[in-house]
Amino acid sequence: MNDNDSLARAFDAQRSHLNAVAYRMLGSASEAEDAVQEAWFRLGRQGESVDNLRAWLTTVVSRICLDTLRTRRARAEDTLTDDVDAYLPDHDRSGDPEHQAMLADAIGPAMLVVLDTLAPSERLAYVLHDMFGVAFEDIAVIVGRSTEASRQLASRGRRRVQGLGARRAATGQVRRAIVEAFLKASREGDFGALLSLLDPDVVLRADAAAVAAALTAPAGAPKIASEVRGAELVADVFNGRARAAQVAMVDNAYGAAYAPGGNIFTVFDFVIENGLITGINVVVDKDILATMDVQLV
């Protein structure tokens, strides 16, 4: 094995970590991949050996992401079109990087809408320290600030994230973003994304008319029972489906509806708590639909 092969293997061993860092920085899978790829190019141009490859690559990816965030803000771009919000842990747990990373993995993109409200340096300091345990001394080098200033950046970011999460979880545009992300994952058959949006104990309930309608679904398609419990089973019901469903206001809260020709045929009423979907009520019964205020968005 030559040196290039060895370097490639060493880089690949860090790729998952680097993608996680870049995605939480940028909120865009494609931009995250570009940042990681650019880090690989820079590693190839590095003229000397790297003692701590993980730390070196994390620094490089972070600098690339910081430049991207600053450019995005300067152009007033909003690239988080498919992301959603969630609560973050209490302050007394915010210093536990392993817990933060596990939480972020559990809720998937749910936190990224709130992160997008932070200034680039705040976001970098918060993500690197609170999620990945990077020391403030190392963050200071990346953002070009003192160690204490970097600590304050992370602290401001943490307060803003927790405050926004507490005030906005599952309401308004945040709730809409959750519903949109769920419909997108359902249409695209992205099982992992569906799981990331569902509470482990989520309950799907369907009225008798919905169950009967599901019986006529094409062979091989999951059948809807009157009650389905658990994230995996509920995700399986929606995986690759909801292709014609669209966001709708259901009794003054964001939900979804299947409305061919503008006629409401099916309503999906979501129960959202702490940034995760804990319940989905599927309504097809015409008498029940008549009692609901449903407005297509």
Phi and psi restraints in degrees (value plus and minus 20) as a CYANA .aco file:
   2 ASN   PHI    -105.2   -65.2
   2 ASN   PSI     156.5   196.5
   3 ASP   PHI     -84.2   -44.2
   3 ASP   PSI     -55.9   -15.9
   4 ASN   PHI     -84.2   -44.2
   4 ASN   PSI     -61.0   -21.0
   5 ASP   PHI     -84.0   -44.0
   5 ASP   PSI     -61.9   -21.9
   6 SER   PHI     -83.5   -43.5
   6 SER   PSI     -61.2   -21.2
   7 LEU   PHI     -86.2   -46.2
   7 LEU   PSI     -60.3   -20.3
   8 ALA   PHI     -83.5   -43.5
   8 ALA   PSI     -60.9   -20.9
   9 ARG   PHI     -85.4   -45.4
   9 ARG   PSI     -61.1   -21.1
  10 ALA   PHI     -84.7   -44.7
  10 ALA   PSI     -59.5   -19.5
  11 PHE   PHI     -86.5   -46.5
  11 PHE   PSI     -64.5   -24.5
  12 ASP   PHI     -80.1   -40.1
  12 ASP   PSI     -51.7   -11.7
  13 ALA   PHI     -85.9   -45.9
  13 ALA   PSI     -42.9    -2.9
  14 GLN   PHI    -120.3   -80.3
  14 GLN   PSI     -25.4    14.6
  15 ARG   PHI     -80.3   -40.3
  15 ARG   PSI     -63.0   -23.0
  16 SER   PHI     -81.5   -41.5
  16 SER   PSI     -64.3   -24.3
  17 HIS   PHI     -82.0   -42.0
  17 HIS   PSI     -64.5   -24.5
  18 LEU   PHI     -85.8   -45.8
  18 LEU   PSI     -60.1   -20.1
  19 ASN   PHI     -82.6   -42.6
  19 ASN   PSI     -59.5   -19.5
  20 ALA   PHI     -83.5   -43.5
  20 ALA   PSI     -64.6   -24.6
  21 VAL   PHI     -81.9   -41.9
  21 VAL   PSI     -70.2   -30.2
  22 ALA   PHI     -85.5   -45.5
  22 ALA   PSI     -57.9   -17.9
  23 TYR   PHI     -87.7   -47.7
  23 TYR   PSI     -59.6   -19.6
  24 ARG   PHI     -91.9   -51.9
  24 ARG   PSI     -45.4    -5.4
  25 MET   PHI     -93.3   -53.3
  25 MET   PSI     -63.9   -23.9
  26 LEU   PHI    -125.2   -85.2
  26 LEU   PSI     -45.0    -5.0
  27 GLY   PHI      49.5    89.5
  27 GLY   PSI      -2.6    37.4
  28 SER   PHI    -158.0  -118.0
  28 SER   PSI     101.5   141.5
  29 ALA   PHI     -82.7   -42.7
  29 ALA   PSI     -60.9   -20.9
  30 SER   PHI     -88.3   -48.3
  30 SER   PSI     -62.2   -22.2
  31 GLU   PHI     -86.6   -46.6
  31 GLU   PSI     -55.7   -15.7
  32 ALA   PHI     -83.3   -43.3
  32 ALA   PSI     -63.6   -23.6
  33 GLU   PHI     -82.4   -42.4
  33 GLU   PSI     -59.7   -19.7
  34 ASP   PHI     -82.9   -42.9
  34 ASP   PSI     -60.9   -20.9
  35 ALA   PHI     -85.2   -45.2
  35 ALA   PSI     -62.1   -22.1
  36 VAL   PHI     -86.5   -46.5
  36 VAL   PSI     -59.7   -19.7
  37 GLN   PHI     -84.2   -44.2
  37 GLN   PSI     -59.9   -19.9
  38 GLU   PHI     -83.6   -43.6
  38 GLU   PSI     -56.6   -16.6
  39 ALA   PHI     -82.7   -42.7
  39 ALA   PSI     -57.6   -17.6
  40 TRP   PHI     -83.0   -43.0
  40 TRP   PSI     -62.8   -22.8
  41 PHE   PHI     -82.0   -42.0
  41 PHE   PSI     -62.2   -22.2
  42 ARG   PHI     -87.7   -47.7
  42 ARG   PSI     -54.7   -14.7
  43 LEU   PHI     -83.8   -43.8
  43 LEU   PSI     -60.3   -20.3
  44 GLY   PHI     -84.8   -44.8
  44 GLY   PSI     -48.1    -8.1
  45 ARG   PHI    -108.1   -68.1
  45 ARG   PSI     -27.8    12.2
  46 GLN   PHI     -85.4   -45.4
  46 GLN   PSI     103.2   143.2
  47 GLY   PHI    -103.0   -63.0
  47 GLY   PSI     -32.3     7.7
  48 GLU   PHI    -148.6  -108.6
  48 GLU   PSI     141.9   181.9
  49 SER   PHI     -88.4   -48.4
  49 SER   PSI     134.1   174.1
  50 VAL   PHI    -130.3   -90.3
  50 VAL   PSI     102.9   142.9
  51 ASP   PHI     -90.1   -50.1
  51 ASP   PSI     -68.5   -28.5
  52 ASN   PHI    -136.0   -96.0
  52 ASN   PSI      71.0   111.0
  53 LEU   PHI     -83.3   -43.3
  53 LEU   PSI     -61.2   -21.2
  54 ARG   PHI     -81.2   -41.2
  54 ARG   PSI     -66.4   -26.4
  55 ALA   PHI     -86.3   -46.3
  55 ALA   PSI     -61.6   -21.6
  56 TRP   PHI     -82.9   -42.9
  56 TRP   PSI     -66.6   -26.6
  57 LEU   PHI     -87.0   -47.0
  57 LEU   PSI     -58.3   -18.3
  58 THR   PHI     -81.0   -41.0
  58 THR   PSI     -61.7   -21.7
  59 THR   PHI     -83.9   -43.9
  59 THR   PSI     -65.6   -25.6
  60 VAL   PHI     -82.9   -42.9
  60 VAL   PSI     -68.7   -28.7
  61 VAL   PHI     -80.7   -40.7
  61 VAL   PSI     -60.0   -20.0
  62 SER   PHI     -83.7   -43.7
  62 SER   PSI     -61.3   -21.3
  63 ARG   PHI     -85.7   -45.7
  63 ARG   PSI     -59.5   -19.5
  64 ILE   PHI     -82.6   -42.6
  64 ILE   PSI     -64.2   -24.2
  65 CYS   PHI     -85.8   -45.8
  65 CYS   PSI     -59.5   -19.5
  66 LEU   PHI     -82.0   -42.0
  66 LEU   PSI     -62.4   -22.4
  67 ASP   PHI     -81.3   -41.3
  67 ASP   PSI     -61.5   -21.5
  68 THR   PHI     -84.1   -44.1
  68 THR   PSI     -63.9   -23.9
  69 LEU   PHI     -82.8   -42.8
  69 LEU   PSI     -62.0   -22.0
  70 ARG   PHI     -86.0   -46.0
  70 ARG   PSI     -60.0   -20.0
  71 THR   PHI     -85.6   -45.6
  71 THR   PSI     -62.2   -22.2
  72 ARG   PHI     -81.5   -41.5
  72 ARG   PSI     -64.6   -24.6
  73 ARG   PHI     -85.5   -45.5
  73 ARG   PSI     -58.3   -18.3
  74 ALA   PHI     -83.4   -43.4
  74 ALA   PSI     -52.3   -12.3
  75 ARG   PHI    -113.9   -73.9
  75 ARG   PSI     -16.8    23.2
  76 ALA   PHI      35.4    75.4
  76 ALA   PSI      21.7    61.7
  77 GLU   PHI    -108.1   -68.1
  77 GLU   PSI     128.0   168.0
  78 ASP   PHI    -145.8  -105.8
  78 ASP   PSI      82.0   122.0
  79 THR   PHI    -120.5   -80.5
  79 THR   PSI     -15.6    24.4
  80 LEU   PHI    -114.6   -74.6
  80 LEU   PSI      40.6    80.6
  81 THR   PHI     -99.3   -59.3
  81 THR   PSI     -38.9     1.1
  82 ASP   PHI    -136.9   -96.9
  82 ASP   PSI      -4.3    35.7
  83 ASP   PHI    -126.8   -86.8
  83 ASP   PSI     144.9   184.9
  84 VAL   PHI    -157.2  -117.2
  84 VAL   PSI     152.3   192.3
  85 ASP   PHI    -126.0   -86.0
  85 ASP   PSI     147.7   187.7
  86 ALA   PHI    -186.1  -146.1
  86 ALA   PSI     142.2   182.2
  87 TYR   PHI     -89.3   -49.3
  87 TYR   PSI     134.4   174.4
  88 LEU   PHI    -131.2   -91.2
  88 LEU   PSI     145.1   185.1
  89 PRO   PHI     -87.0   -47.0
  89 PRO   PSI     143.3   183.3
  90 ASP   PHI     -81.9   -41.9
  90 ASP   PSI     139.8   179.8
  91 HIS   PHI     -78.3   -38.3
  91 HIS   PSI     -54.8   -14.8
  92 ASP   PHI     -91.1   -51.1
  92 ASP   PSI     -27.7    12.3
  93 ARG   PHI    -128.4   -88.4
  93 ARG   PSI     -22.3    17.7
  94 SER   PHI     -89.6   -49.6
  94 SER   PSI     -37.5     2.5
  95 GLY   PHI    -107.4   -67.4
  95 GLY   PSI     -14.1    25.9
  96 ASP   PHI    -121.1   -81.1
  96 ASP   PSI      74.2   114.2
  97 PRO   PHI     -79.3   -39.3
  97 PRO   PSI     -58.1   -18.1
  98 GLU   PHI     -84.2   -44.2
  98 GLU   PSI     -62.1   -22.1
  99 HIS   PHI     -83.7   -43.7
  99 HIS   PSI     -62.7   -22.7
 100 GLN   PHI     -82.0   -42.0
 100 GLN   PSI     -64.3   -24.3
 101 ALA   PHI     -84.9   -44.9
 101 ALA   PSI     -60.5   -20.5
 102 MET   PHI     -83.6   -43.6
 102 MET   PSI     -60.4   -20.4
 103 LEU   PHI     -84.6   -44.6
 103 LEU   PSI     -64.5   -24.5
 104 ALA   PHI     -80.9   -40.9
 104 ALA   PSI     -60.4   -20.4
 105 ASP   PHI     -85.9   -45.9
 105 ASP   PSI     -55.7   -15.7
 106 ALA   PHI     -89.4   -49.4
 106 ALA   PSI     -57.6   -17.6
 107 ILE   PHI    -118.4   -78.4
 107 ILE   PSI     -21.2    18.8
 108 GLY   PHI      38.8    78.8
 108 GLY   PSI    -148.5  -108.5
 109 PRO   PHI     -99.8   -59.8
 109 PRO   PSI     -14.8    25.2
 110 ALA   PHI     -81.6   -41.6
 110 ALA   PSI     -45.6    -5.6
 111 MET   PHI    -109.1   -69.1
 111 MET   PSI     -31.5     8.5
 112 LEU   PHI     -92.3   -52.3
 112 LEU   PSI     -47.2    -7.2
 113 VAL   PHI     -82.4   -42.4
 113 VAL   PSI     -62.5   -22.5
 114 VAL   PHI     -87.3   -47.3
 114 VAL   PSI     -62.8   -22.8
 115 LEU   PHI     -78.7   -38.7
 115 LEU   PSI     -50.3   -10.3
 116 ASP   PHI     -90.0   -50.0
 116 ASP   PSI     -31.8     8.2
 117 THR   PHI    -102.1   -62.1
 117 THR   PSI     -31.1     8.9
 118 LEU   PHI    -104.1   -64.1
 118 LEU   PSI     132.4   172.4
 119 ALA   PHI     -86.0   -46.0
 119 ALA   PSI     132.5   172.5
 120 PRO   PHI     -71.3   -31.3
 120 PRO   PSI     -66.7   -26.7
 121 SER   PHI     -88.4   -48.4
 121 SER   PSI     -55.8   -15.8
 122 GLU   PHI     -84.4   -44.4
 122 GLU   PSI     -64.0   -24.0
 123 ARG   PHI     -83.3   -43.3
 123 ARG   PSI     -64.9   -24.9
 124 LEU   PHI     -81.7   -41.7
 124 LEU   PSI     -68.0   -28.0
 125 ALA   PHI     -83.1   -43.1
 125 ALA   PSI     -63.4   -23.4
 126 TYR   PHI     -84.4   -44.4
 126 TYR   PSI     -68.7   -28.7
 127 VAL   PHI     -84.1   -44.1
 127 VAL   PSI     -68.6   -28.6
 128 LEU   PHI     -83.7   -43.7
 128 LEU   PSI     -64.7   -24.7
 129 HIS   PHI     -98.8   -58.8
 129 HIS   PSI     -74.0   -34.0
 130 ASP   PHI     -95.4   -55.4
 130 ASP   PSI     -49.1    -9.1
 131 MET   PHI    -117.3   -77.3
 131 MET   PSI     -53.4   -13.4
 132 PHE   PHI    -141.9  -101.9
 132 PHE   PSI     -15.7    24.3
 133 GLY   PHI      47.8    87.8
 133 GLY   PSI       4.0    44.0
 134 VAL   PHI     -93.9   -53.9
 134 VAL   PSI     115.1   155.1
 135 ALA   PHI     -86.8   -46.8
 135 ALA   PSI     128.0   168.0
 136 PHE   PHI     -83.0   -43.0
 136 PHE   PSI     -49.8    -9.8
 137 GLU   PHI     -80.7   -40.7
 137 GLU   PSI     -59.4   -19.4
 138 ASP   PHI     -94.9   -54.9
 138 ASP   PSI     -56.5   -16.5
 139 ILE   PHI     -84.3   -44.3
 139 ILE   PSI     -57.5   -17.5
 140 ALA   PHI     -78.2   -38.2
 140 ALA   PSI     -58.6   -18.6
 141 VAL   PHI     -85.2   -45.2
 141 VAL   PSI     -58.6   -18.6
 142 ILE   PHI     -89.8   -49.8
 142 ILE   PSI     -65.0   -25.0
 143 VAL   PHI    -109.1   -69.1
 143 VAL   PSI     -26.9    13.1
 144 GLY   PHI      51.7    91.7
 144 GLY   PSI      13.9    53.9
 145 ARG   PHI    -143.8  -103.8
 145 ARG   PSI     154.2   194.2
 146 SER   PHI     -94.6   -54.6
 146 SER   PSI     146.2   186.2
 147 THR   PHI     -80.9   -40.9
 147 THR   PSI     -63.2   -23.2
 148 GLU   PHI     -86.1   -46.1
 148 GLU   PSI     -58.9   -18.9
 149 ALA   PHI     -84.4   -44.4
 149 ALA   PSI     -57.9   -17.9
 150 SER   PHI     -85.9   -45.9
 150 SER   PSI     -57.4   -17.4
 151 ARG   PHI     -81.8   -41.8
 151 ARG   PSI     -61.2   -21.2
 152 GLN   PHI     -88.1   -48.1
 152 GLN   PSI     -55.9   -15.9
 153 LEU   PHI     -79.7   -39.7
 153 LEU   PSI     -66.9   -26.9
 154 ALA   PHI     -84.9   -44.9
 154 ALA   PSI     -58.9   -18.9
 155 SER   PHI     -84.7   -44.7
 155 SER   PSI     -63.2   -23.2
 156 ARG   PHI     -83.3   -43.3
 156 ARG   PSI     -63.5   -23.5
 157 GLY   PHI     -80.4   -40.4
 157 GLY   PSI     -62.9   -22.9
 158 ARG   PHI     -82.5   -42.5
 158 ARG   PSI     -64.0   -24.0
 159 ARG   PHI     -84.4   -44.4
 159 ARG   PSI     -61.9   -21.9
 160 ARG   PHI     -86.6   -46.6
 160 ARG   PSI     -62.0   -22.0
 161 VAL   PHI     -83.2   -43.2
 161 VAL   PSI     -67.8   -27.8
 162 GLN   PHI     -86.5   -46.5
 162 GLN   PSI     -59.0   -19.0
 163 GLY   PHI     -85.8   -45.8
 163 GLY   PSI     -63.9   -23.9
 164 LEU   PHI     -86.8   -46.8
 164 LEU   PSI     -59.3   -19.3
 165 GLY   PHI     -81.5   -41.5
 165 GLY   PSI     -62.0   -22.0
 166 ALA   PHI     -88.1   -48.1
 166 ALA   PSI     -56.1   -16.1
 167 ARG   PHI    -103.3   -63.3
 167 ARG   PSI     -52.0   -12.0
 168 ARG   PHI    -132.6   -92.6
 168 ARG   PSI     -25.3    14.7
 169 ALA   PHI     -75.2   -35.2
 169 ALA   PSI     108.6   148.6
 170 ALA   PHI      40.6    80.6
 170 ALA   PSI       8.9    48.9
 171 THR   PHI    -151.3  -111.3
 171 THR   PSI     136.7   176.7
 172 GLY   PHI      31.1    71.1
 172 GLY   PSI    -154.4  -114.4
 173 GLN   PHI     -85.4   -45.4
 173 GLN   PSI     -47.2    -7.2
 174 VAL   PHI     -85.5   -45.5
 174 VAL   PSI     -65.5   -25.5
 175 ARG   PHI     -81.5   -41.5
 175 ARG   PSI     -61.0   -21.0
 176 ARG   PHI     -80.2   -40.2
 176 ARG   PSI     -63.2   -23.2
 177 ALA   PHI     -82.2   -42.2
 177 ALA   PSI     -57.0   -17.0
 178 ILE   PHI     -83.7   -43.7
 178 ILE   PSI     -66.8   -26.8
 179 VAL   PHI     -82.8   -42.8
 179 VAL   PSI     -64.4   -24.4
 180 GLU   PHI     -81.8   -41.8
 180 GLU   PSI     -62.3   -22.3
 181 ALA   PHI     -84.0   -44.0
 181 ALA   PSI     -57.7   -17.7
 182 PHE   PHI     -86.7   -46.7
 182 PHE   PSI     -65.6   -25.6
 183 LEU   PHI     -83.1   -43.1
 183 LEU   PSI     -60.9   -20.9
 184 LYS   PHI     -82.4   -42.4
 184 LYS   PSI     -66.5   -26.5
 185 ALA   PHI     -83.5   -43.5
 185 ALA   PSI     -57.3   -17.3
 186 SER   PHI     -85.1   -45.1
 186 SER   PSI     -68.1   -28.1
 187 ARG   PHI     -82.1   -42.1
 187 ARG   PSI     -59.4   -19.4
 188 GLU   PHI    -106.0   -66.0
 188 GLU   PSI     -21.8    18.2
 189 GLY   PHI      46.4    86.4
 189 GLY   PSI      13.4    53.4
 190 ASP   PHI    -111.3   -71.3
 190 ASP   PSI      69.5   109.5
 191 PHE   PHI     -82.6   -42.6
 191 PHE   PSI     -61.6   -21.6
 192 GLY   PHI     -82.1   -42.1
 192 GLY   PSI     -61.3   -21.3
 193 ALA   PHI     -85.7   -45.7
 193 ALA   PSI     -58.7   -18.7
 194 LEU   PHI     -79.8   -39.8
 194 LEU   PSI     -66.5   -26.5
 195 LEU   PHI     -80.4   -40.4
 195 LEU   PSI     -57.7   -17.7
 196 SER   PHI     -86.5   -46.5
 196 SER   PSI     -41.1    -1.1
 197 LEU   PHI    -117.6   -77.6
 197 LEU   PSI     -30.1     9.9
 198 LEU   PHI    -122.8   -82.8
 198 LEU   PSI     115.8   155.8
 199 ASP   PHI     -85.0   -45.0
 199 ASP   PSI     122.5   162.5
 200 PRO   PHI     -73.4   -33.4
 200 PRO   PSI     -50.5   -10.5
 201 ASP   PHI    -124.3   -84.3
 201 ASP   PSI       5.1    45.1
 202 VAL   PHI     -77.1   -37.1
 202 VAL   PSI     126.6   166.6
 203 VAL   PHI    -143.3  -103.3
 203 VAL   PSI     105.8   145.8
 204 LEU   PHI    -121.5   -81.5
 204 LEU   PSI     105.4   145.4
 205 ARG   PHI    -142.1  -102.1
 205 ARG   PSI     114.1   154.1
 206 ALA   PHI    -147.6  -107.6
 206 ALA   PSI     120.4   160.4
 207 ASP   PHI     -96.5   -56.5
 207 ASP   PSI     151.4   191.4
 208 ALA   PHI     -79.3   -39.3
 208 ALA   PSI     -57.4   -17.4
 209 ALA   PHI     -86.0   -46.0
 209 ALA   PSI     -56.6   -16.6
 210 ALA   PHI     -87.4   -47.4
 210 ALA   PSI     -60.4   -20.4
 211 VAL   PHI     -83.4   -43.4
 211 VAL   PSI     -62.7   -22.7
 212 ALA   PHI     -84.9   -44.9
 212 ALA   PSI     -61.0   -21.0
 213 ALA   PHI     -84.1   -44.1
 213 ALA   PSI     -54.3   -14.3
 214 ALA   PHI     -88.1   -48.1
 214 ALA   PSI     -43.7    -3.7
 215 LEU   PHI     -86.4   -46.4
 215 LEU   PSI     -42.3    -2.3
 216 THR   PHI    -113.3   -73.3
 216 THR   PSI     -14.6    25.4
 217 ALA   PHI     -85.2   -45.2
 217 ALA   PSI     136.8   176.8
 218 PRO   PHI     -76.3   -36.3
 218 PRO   PSI     133.1   173.1
 219 ALA   PHI     -78.1   -38.1
 219 ALA   PSI     116.4   156.4
 220 GLY   PHI      73.4   113.4
 220 GLY   PSI     -35.6     4.4
 221 ALA   PHI     -97.3   -57.3
 221 ALA   PSI     121.9   161.9
 222 PRO   PHI     -79.9   -39.9
 222 PRO   PSI     120.6   160.6
 223 LYS   PHI    -114.4   -74.4
 223 LYS   PSI     121.4   161.4
 224 ILE   PHI    -108.5   -68.5
 224 ILE   PSI     103.4   143.4
 225 ALA   PHI    -111.2   -71.2
 225 ALA   PSI     150.1   190.1
 226 SER   PHI     -83.9   -43.9
 226 SER   PSI     -45.9    -5.9
 227 GLU   PHI    -169.6  -129.6
 227 GLU   PSI     109.8   149.8
 228 VAL   PHI    -148.2  -108.2
 228 VAL   PSI     108.8   148.8
 229 ARG   PHI    -138.8   -98.8
 229 ARG   PSI     121.1   161.1
 230 GLY   PHI      82.9   122.9
 230 GLY   PSI     120.8   160.8
 231 ALA   PHI     -80.9   -40.9
 231 ALA   PSI     -63.3   -23.3
 232 GLU   PHI     -86.0   -46.0
 232 GLU   PSI     -62.0   -22.0
 233 LEU   PHI     -88.7   -48.7
 233 LEU   PSI     -60.0   -20.0
 234 VAL   PHI     -88.5   -48.5
 234 VAL   PSI     -61.1   -21.1
 235 ALA   PHI     -81.5   -41.5
 235 ALA   PSI     -57.1   -17.1
 236 ASP   PHI     -84.5   -44.5
 236 ASP   PSI     -55.5   -15.5
 237 VAL   PHI     -82.7   -42.7
 237 VAL   PSI     -60.0   -20.0
 238 PHE   PHI    -115.0   -75.0
 238 PHE   PSI     -31.0     9.0
 239 ASN   PHI     -82.1   -42.1
 239 ASN   PSI      98.9   138.9
 240 GLY   PHI      58.6    98.6
 240 GLY   PSI      -9.1    30.9
 241 ARG   PHI    -137.6   -97.6
 241 ARG   PSI    -178.7  -138.7
 242 ALA   PHI      34.1    74.1
 242 ALA   PSI      11.4    51.4
 243 ARG   PHI     -85.6   -45.6
 243 ARG   PSI     -52.0   -12.0
 244 ALA   PHI    -124.4   -84.4
 244 ALA   PSI     -18.7    21.3
 245 ALA   PHI     -92.8   -52.8
 245 ALA   PSI     130.5   170.5
 246 GLN   PHI    -159.4  -119.4
 246 GLN   PSI     140.3   180.3
 247 VAL   PHI     -84.7   -44.7
 247 VAL   PSI     120.1   160.1
 248 ALA   PHI    -167.0  -127.0
 248 ALA   PSI     135.5   175.5
 249 MET   PHI    -106.4   -66.4
 249 MET   PSI      99.1   139.1
 250 VAL   PHI    -134.2   -94.2
 250 VAL   PSI      88.2   128.2
 251 ASP   PHI      30.6    70.6
 251 ASP   PSI      29.5    69.5
 252 ASN   PHI      48.4    88.4
 252 ASN   PSI      -0.5    39.5
 253 ALA   PHI    -156.1  -116.1
 253 ALA   PSI     127.9   167.9
 254 TYR   PHI     -88.3   -48.3
 254 TYR   PSI     108.6   148.6
 255 GLY   PHI    -163.3  -123.3
 255 GLY   PSI    -165.5  -125.5
 256 ALA   PHI    -167.1  -127.1
 256 ALA   PSI     141.3   181.3
 257 ALA   PHI    -170.2  -130.2
 257 ALA   PSI     130.3   170.3
 258 TYR   PHI    -123.7   -83.7
 258 TYR   PSI      94.9   134.9
 259 ALA   PHI    -159.0  -119.0
 259 ALA   PSI      52.7    92.7
 260 PRO   PHI     -82.6   -42.6
 260 PRO   PSI     111.1   151.1
 261 GLY   PHI      46.4    86.4
 261 GLY   PSI      -3.7    36.3
 262 GLY   PHI      64.2   104.2
 262 GLY   PSI     -19.8    20.2
 263 ASN   PHI    -114.6   -74.6
 263 ASN   PSI     102.1   142.1
 264 ILE   PHI     -89.5   -49.5
 264 ILE   PSI      97.9   137.9
 265 PHE   PHI    -128.2   -88.2
 265 PHE   PSI     -59.7   -19.7
 266 THR   PHI    -159.9  -119.9
 266 THR   PSI     119.1   159.1
 267 VAL   PHI    -138.9   -98.9
 267 VAL   PSI     116.6   156.6
 268 PHE   PHI    -132.9   -92.9
 268 PHE   PSI      88.0   128.0
 269 ASP   PHI    -119.6   -79.6
 269 ASP   PSI      96.3   136.3
 270 PHE   PHI    -116.8   -76.8
 270 PHE   PSI     118.5   158.5
 271 VAL   PHI    -125.4   -85.4
 271 VAL   PSI      99.8   139.8
 272 ILE   PHI    -143.6  -103.6
 272 ILE   PSI     105.7   145.7
 273 GLU   PHI    -156.2  -116.2
 273 GLU   PSI     113.5   153.5
 274 ASN   PHI      33.1    73.1
 274 ASN   PSI      15.8    55.8
 275 GLY   PHI      59.5    99.5
 275 GLY   PSI     -14.7    25.3
 276 LEU   PHI    -145.2  -105.2
 276 LEU   PSI     130.6   170.6
 277 ILE   PHI     -99.9   -59.9
 277 ILE   PSI      97.0   137.0
 278 THR   PHI    -122.6   -82.6
 278 THR   PSI     -34.3     5.7
 279 GLY   PHI    -178.0  -138.0
 279 GLY   PSI     126.1   166.1
 280 ILE   PHI    -154.7  -114.7
 280 ILE   PSI     100.9   140.9
 281 ASN   PHI    -125.6   -85.6
 281 ASN   PSI     101.4   141.4
 282 VAL   PHI    -122.1   -82.1
 282 VAL   PSI      99.5   139.5
 283 VAL   PHI    -139.5   -99.5
 283 VAL   PSI     103.3   143.3
 284 VAL   PHI    -141.8  -101.8
 284 VAL   PSI     -46.2    -6.2
 285 ASP   PHI     -74.4   -34.4
 285 ASP   PSI     102.4   142.4
 286 LYS   PHI     -82.2   -42.2
 286 LYS   PSI     -57.0   -17.0
 287 ASP   PHI     -85.9   -45.9
 287 ASP   PSI     -58.0   -18.0
 288 ILE   PHI     -91.1   -51.1
 288 ILE   PSI     -62.1   -22.1
 289 LEU   PHI     -78.5   -38.5
 289 LEU   PSI     -55.1   -15.1
 290 ALA   PHI     -84.9   -44.9
 290 ALA   PSI     -42.5    -2.5
 291 THR   PHI    -109.0   -69.0
 291 THR   PSI     -26.9    13.1
 292 MET   PHI    -120.7   -80.7
 292 MET   PSI     125.2   165.2
 293 ASP   PHI    -114.5   -74.5
 293 ASP   PSI      84.9   124.9
 294 VAL   PHI    -141.2  -101.2
 294 VAL   PSI     102.6   142.6
 295 GLN   PHI    -145.5  -105.5
 295 GLN   PSI     102.0   142.0
 296 LEU   PHI     -88.4   -48.4
 296 LEU   PSI     121.5   161.5
